[in-house]
């Protein structure tokens, strides 16, 4: 799935992140943190805390996996072909959430990077639940193990009750129900590799994760959809 970041030692066993972390850190990430290229922000979000206070109560996760998308320079980005009503938040102020609906059933949440007009972002792919575990479990599939509650971008949004209602939420605002808090735990080792399931820019190594963390989602390459009746080419 890709080698470790340049200059890091060879992979070694890494202790798992804690399953609870209370009290949570109180320092919000400043807007200046996000006013940088997404590829710089994504690895530094690992170990930070995403917290959402819904009507049912709060759920918080330590971010364990994230992917960078570079707007008009990145064919895998939703902003590659310009601004639309769906992706308008991406062109706004950094530090806001961009939430989209996909496959007719799932939500995914991104954090916007770079000054307004540039439209870069970081997709939050996975996290470890550290607050509100019972609430997150109640929203999950029956019998889901704790590591799977926010393992993958759709599960993360379901665990945290993030929907299109949170699109545009200011994650740098202390009064916002959806906030990003400063790094909660040391992150001794990370790795990077290709992004999951993208058909364009598939080899760009802009997916980042905490080495050895069981909540990180599995890597899957893009699989082209076949039209009904389309024959699969045979080798040789």
Steps between C-alpha positions, in 0.01 A plus 500: 500500500795730483816566694542713808557870471849604389754489779296283739647171626377162385157405633499372858209384719315807624284505815131555417341834572299523823132403488409798716663837543323713756524783559540577132749760382340845492721682249338542159713477191534859371387601155863557405557125544266437207618790284768276348514233228286197582798267457672684791188510717390136461789327683490763776131430563589146611461488877277807509142473628178552303202561731136540409231598748169377355157514661561148635833588662868539411723255317873561453762309305877515471568532128701197388479520119461786253539574128608823331333642188652792311207667325549612139841329484361161605273297266373300800371815674135604494626851417705395197242626251408812689236627737151346517215529752612168648866594560461875565633469856835382361556844347440682826693570818737232629405301807140436395344158447404378154251214530376312196258214439623205295366172360151610604560395859822633659639833621868595499659798676797708385680796654572785259856624455672801337364855472157559350481425129759220492272208599733242654381262768572202724262205509477349849510127437508346847518565871505336840198587715617649830177664622141391456583139417156372606328754275730419208433127551124558500533662156716219360408162354398254773798326654760732346830476695635823650774531238237512222280778642681772300715286270445645155356839402135390489517328840676802648214726390237255620666463841513878538158580343666715233274570202454772240362710786863543611617608153669836548538466878792703633724249677718784634214678679477429876122529476468249215352156579763351266855584603857378449715494812878498520691173499392291797767231509854461367514351151838327488474361150291555190497362149367604163387341174246522216150630568213255527268431209588795274508452124708810423828576676486146632874475565533832683615408854281746688331262742651523850442277800633413845718191470364195681169663593216245462236762416672584168289384207632243249641620170290428194588608148235636264303230318335621176127431479389263224197574290238224477611248241853637482756222461804480724823489292689177537880496537698380202 
